[in-house]
């Protein structure tokens, strides 16, 4: 990896890590894991039987989601991102442009407060160069539905394309309040499902480890900074969750 693992016990220590480890002007993305040993693999690729069932999963989702879309026409990319938004298994992996968003997800998991977490850092340009995706402007990142170079990553194309393409970093319209709040970005797999931290020369990624004993303190720090459940999930059911939290403090 680009840097050795580094322990982060507070927001201040994360800021120090940002200053010392990010030495370029290009984008860096972040992803939080409540368990540090989890690999950078999308949900669909975590078991072989999920990959085999991908087409059936998509058809079932489309069948049952259509009544909720009020006649809206959807392209394949839009279906894929709708599935991801609602936590169906896909070949997408969520990232954020905000390190604080990733830190939130690394510590906010009540069942894993006694487990070390992690924030993964990704250089999306370096990842894409490993996959041989380059633009005239060096900091450009492909966008789904706009750049044809991504068409080979569509589920309908993967079985037709004999090439084994590496995962790539992609962006798209932030067309939901949640996507905007979380400053969401993605990586997507084609047929190579090796964890992102193990592909190519591994210099595109590194990790900050969150010791279990530091999680509660970081949760309080994030709350002071205004990072709550409602901040990252601006939805009515999360408003209700916050009222229940108020009762817990009485």
N, C-alpha and C positions, 0 to 999 in steps of 0.2 A: 504493500500500500504506500501511498505518497508520504504519509507520516505514521510513526508508531502510534498505538493506542494512547490516548491521553485522558486522565480522569477529570471529570467536571463535577464539582460539588456545589456550585452556585451559579447564578446568572453572571456574576462578576467574573468568575473563572471562565465561563463560556466566551465572554467578551474578550478576555485576554487571549484565549485560543484563536478567536477570529483575527485578532490583530497580528498574531505571530505566525499563523499557518496559512492565511489567505494573502498571497503576495502578488496577485495579478488583478487586473481591472475587469476581467470577464466574469460571467455569472458562476455562482456556486449554489447548488441546491442542497436541501437538507431533508432528512427523513428520521422520524423518531420511532424507536422500538422499545416497548416496555420490558423486553427481555433481550439482553445484549447478544445472545447466541443465535438469534433469528437471522436467517440469511436474506439477501436481497433478491428474492425470487417472487414473481407475481403469484397471486392465489391460485390461478389456474394451473400453474406449472409445478405446484408443490407435490402433486401426486400424478403418476402416469395415467391413471384412470380418468382424471379430470380432463386432461388434454384430449383423450380419445372421445370424450363426451362433449367437446366444445360445441360442435354444430347443433347437437340436440339441446344443449343448454340455451343457446341463442334463440332457437326456434321456440322453445317453451316460454322464454322471457317475452319474446315478441308477441306470442299468442295471448298472453295474459296481461301484458302492459298496454296493448293497443286501446282497450276501452277507456283508459285513463288519459289518453293523449288528445282526445277531442278532435279526431280527424287529422292531426298534424302528421305530415309526411316526414319520414326519417331516412337519412342515408345510413350506410353501414357504419361509418365512423360514429355517427350520432347515436346509433343503437349501442355501440360498444361503450361509449362514454356514459350513456344513461345507465347501463348495467353497472359500471364501475361506481357511479354516484350512489346507487342503491345497494352496493355491497354484494353484488353477484360476482361469481368467479370469472375473471377475465385475464388477459395477458398483459394488462396494464399494472404499473406500480406507481403509487402516489408519491410525489415529492412536493416540497415547498421552497419558495424563494426566501422564506423567513426562518432563521434559526430558532426564534422563539416559538414558532408554531411547532417545529419538530421537537423542541424541548418539552413542550406541553404534552405531546403524545408519548414521549419517553417516560414521563412520570405519572400521568393520569391513567392509572389502571389499578383500581382498588385491590384486585386479587393478586397483584404482583408488586406490592410495595416492598416486599422482602427479597425481591429479585433485582439484580443489577440491570439497568437499562442501557440504551445507547442512542446517540444521535450520529447518523451517517452523513458524511459530507461528500458531495459528488461534483466533479467538474464535468458538466454536460458536453462541453466542446471537445474535451479529451476523449470522452466515451464515444462520441460520434466519429471522431477521427479514427478510432480503433475499428469502427464499423465501416470505414471508408466513405463517410458522408461529410462532404465539405462544401462550403459556399465561397464565393468571391470575397464576401465580407466575413472575416474570420470568426466573428462572434454570433453569426446567424444560426438559429436553431430551426429545424423543420417543423412545420405546422400541419396537423392532420387536415385533410380535405383541401389543402392548397398545394403541397409539394408532392409531386407524383412519386418521388423517391420512396415515399412511405407506403405506397400501395401494396408492395410485397408483404407488408406486415398485417394487412387486413386478414381476418380469419378465413374469408372465402378464398384467399390467394395462397395461403401457406401450404396447402396440400398440392397445389399446382406448380409451385416454385421449388425446384430441386436444390436451390442454393441454401446454404446454412448461414443465415445472416445473424450477426451479433445484435444484442439489444441496443436500442438507440434512445436518446433523450428527445422528447417532443413537447410542443406546446399547442394550445388551442384556445378558442374564445372562453373566457371565464363567464359563462352565461347563466350561472346560478349564484345566489348570495353566498352559499357555502364555499364555492370555488374561489370567489373574490376574497372572502374573509381569510381563507387559508393560503392565498397566493399560490394556488395549485399549479403544478407542472407534472410531467409523467415520464417514465421510461416504458418502452414496450418491447416485448419479446417477439421474435419470429419463430424459428425452430431450434435455436440454441438456447437452452434453459440453464446453462451454468450460472451460478450466482454472480451478480455483477461484480462483487468484490474479488472474484477469481478469474475473470476473463482478461485477455491481453496481458499487458505488463503490470496491471493492477495500480498504475500510478494515477488513475482518474478518481480514486476513492480513498477515504480514510474515516476513522471512527473516534468519537468521544464517548467514553464509558461513564455512565451515571451510577455511582455506588448506591445500593439500596438504602443505606442510611441517610443519604442526602435527598431522597425523593420528597419527603414531607416538607423539608425546608424550601426546596425549589418550588413546590406547589404554592406555598405562601408568598414567595417572591413574585411568581407569575401573577398571582391574584392582585398584589399591590401594583403591578404594572398594567392591570386591566385585562389580562389574558384569562378569561373564564370560559366555561362551556358555551355560554351564549355568544361570546366574542367570535368563536370559531364555527359555531353551528347556529346561525341567526334564524332559528325556526321556532314555531310556537311550542312544540313539545319540550324544547330546552328552556323556554321561559317558565314552563310548569316545573321543570327540574329545579330551577333556581328558587322557586317558592318553597319547595320541599327542603332545600338546603337551609333556608332561613329558619324553618321550624326546628331543624336539627341543632341550631345555635341557641335556641331558647332554653 
